[in-house]
């Protein structure tokens, strides 16, 4: 597994984000039964850059927390058998390393910090959530319908919980919050 991680913004990230990203990516690929060694790129950017990319690639001129750009369109989600087709495989694997190229994730750290404060949890939890959310997008999950959203939310919660990256572990009274993530 290769994670190309770039930090192109100025805010301090006060935890080992490289280690956390590796744990989340590995957990999701294992749980979703990816049979290949895989590569993903994660870039931490500022609000200005994510707005520029959002405008350029999605025609949405506003800041967002995260953007995901998958290489392969998995339908149904996490159906890696489509890569047995020579045409699909040709565009999905790095010819030098043989790794499955999943795609790119861009995270606005300043937006994540604001959201962490709003939702009452740590920046680590918010960035972990955004990585898990985007990884699921890279392997074909979406949340366009209520059913899709429920599946995605359940998987995100389970994988983060399994790794100990939970909101409830950070609350002083040990209580659970059920809003958003």
N, C-alpha and C positions, 0 to 999 in steps of 0.2 A: 504494500500500500504506500502510495506517495501522496503527501499533502504539500502542495506548494502554497505556503502561507506568507503573505506580504502585509506589512503594516504601513500604510501610506498616509496616516493621519497623525496628529500631534498629541492627542489625549493619552494620558498614562492608562495602561490596562494593568491593574494591580493583582494579577494572578497569572499562572502559567497557562496562557491561552493555547500555546502550541500543544502541550500535553492534553489539555481538555479537548481540543479539536480532534486530536488523534483518537482519543477514547470514544468520542461520539461517532465519528466516521466509522471506526472499526466495529462498534456495537451495532450500528444500523446495518452495515453490510453483512455482518454475521447473522443477525436476526432475520434479515430479508433474504438470506441464503444466496448471496452473490457468489458464484463459483469462480470468479476471476480476481486476480490482483487488480486493484483499481487506483486511479489517480483523480484527485479533485484539487481545484485551486480555490483558496479562500483569501480574499483581500479585504482588509479593514480600511475604510475610507472615511472622509468627512461628509457633512451634509451637502456641501456644494458639489462634490464629485458624484455622489449617488443621485442627486437631482439631475445632473448633466446626463448620466447614463440612462436614467429613467426616461428622460425627455427624448434622448436619441433612439433608444431601442423600443420604447413602449408608447411614445407620444403622450406621456403623462408628465407635465411640467411641475412636479412637486417632489419634496423630500419623502423618502420612504425608509424603513428600517433595514430591509434586506431585499436583494434581487438574486434570482437563481437563473442560470442559463445552462440548461441541460444539453449535452451533445446528442444523446439518443432519446427518441420518444418511445418510452416503454408503455405499451398498451396490451394487456392490463398492467397496472403498476407492479414493478419488481419482477416482471416476466423476462428473465434473462435469456430464455430460450430463443427469443427473436434474434439474438446475436449469432445463432447457428447459421443464419442466412448470410451468405458470403457478401452480399451487397451492404447489408446493415453493419456487418462486422468490419468492413473495409474502412468505414468512417468513424468507427467507435473505438478502435484500438490504436495505441501509439505504436508505430512501426518499429521504433528503436527499442522500447522497453517491453512491448507486448501487453502493457497494462490497459485495462478498460478505462477510457477517458470519460468520466462522468459529467464534468462541466465546471462552471465557475459560480462562486458565491461571493457577492459583495455585501458587506455589512457596514452600515453607518454607526460608528462607535458613539458619536455624540447623540444620535437618535436613540440608540440602545441605552445609553446612560439616563436619558430623560424618561424613557419607558420603565426602566428599572426603578427609578424613584417613584413614578406614578403608581406602579403596581406593588410597591413595598418589598422588593427583593433586590438582591445584589446584581451588579453588572455581570458577574460570572454567570448567574442564573439566566439573565436575559440573553447574553451572547450564546450560551449553551443552547437555549431554546431556539434562537435564530439559526444556529448551525444545524440542529436536528430538523427543524422545519424545512430548511433549504435542501438538506440531504434527501429528505423524502420527496421533495419536488424533483430533484435530479434523477430519481429512479421511478418517476411517473405518477406519484401521488399528487392529488390536487384537492381543493376545497370549494369547488364551484357549486356543489349541491350540499344539502344538509347531511346526506348520507356520507359523502366523501369527506366533509369536514369532520364528522364524528370519527371516522376511521383514522384520519390524520391526527386528530387531537389525542385519541387513545394511544396510538403508537408513540407520539412525542412524549406523552406523560410517562408511559411505561419505560421507554429507553432512558430518559433522563432520571427517572426514579431508580432504575437499576444501577445507574452510575452514581447515585447519591447527589444529583444536581436537582434539588427540589426546593420549592418555595417554603414548604412547611419546616424544613430543616433550618431555615434562617429566621423564622419568626420567634420572638422572645417567649411567647406563651405556648409555642408548639402548635398553635391552631392552623387550620387550613384556610386558604383563601381560594375561592372558586372563580373569581373573575378572570377573564381572558385566558391566561395560560395557567 
